[in-house]
Amino acid sequence: MVPAVWKIIGVLLLVVWLAFLVVGAIFKLVVPMLVAGVLILGGVLLYRAVTESDKTPLP
């Protein structure tokens, strides 16, 4: 028979493992979108800074 302490430790390890699994999946999905967004924003701001026809202030 397994003592109750080991059952509690097992459940806690399972919860921690599932939390890392979810956070890792979210991180893996969000980081490429953030990189793409920063690159697109940088390109737009660079284009607006270089073109002389658009004199509106940058945000």
C-alpha positions in Angstrom: 0.0 0.0 0.0 1.3 3.4 -1.0 1.5 6.0 1.8 -0.7 9.2 1.4 2.4 11.4 1.2 3.6 9.7 -2.0 0.1 10.1 -3.5 0.1 13.8 -2.7 3.6 14.2 -4.2 2.6 12.3 -7.3 -0.5 14.5 -7.8 1.6 17.6 -7.3 4.2 16.4 -9.8 1.4 15.7 -12.3 -0.1 19.2 -11.8 3.3 20.8 -12.2 4.1 18.8 -15.3 0.7 19.7 -16.9 1.3 23.4 -16.1 4.7 23.3 -17.8 3.2 21.5 -20.8 0.5 24.1 -21.2 2.9 27.1 -20.7 5.4 25.6 -23.1 2.7 25.1 -25.8 1.5 28.7 -25.4 5.0 30.0 -25.4 5.8 28.0 -28.5 2.8 29.5 -30.3 3.1 33.1 -29.1 6.8 33.8 -29.6 6.8 33.5 -33.4 3.7 35.7 -33.6 5.5 38.3 -31.5 8.6 38.2 -33.6 6.5 38.5 -36.8 4.6 41.5 -35.3 7.8 43.3 -34.3 9.3 42.8 -37.7 6.2 44.0 -39.5 5.9 47.0 -37.2 9.6 47.8 -37.7 9.3 47.6 -41.4 6.2 49.9 -41.4 7.9 52.5 -39.2 11.1 52.4 -41.3 9.1 52.8 -44.5 7.2 55.8 -43.0 10.4 57.3 -41.8 12.1 57.0 -45.2 9.3 58.1 -47.5 9.1 61.9 -47.8 5.5 62.1 -49.1 4.0 61.0 -45.7 4.7 63.7 -43.1 2.3 62.5 -40.5 3.9 62.0 -37.1 4.9 58.5 -36.1 2.8 57.0 -33.2 
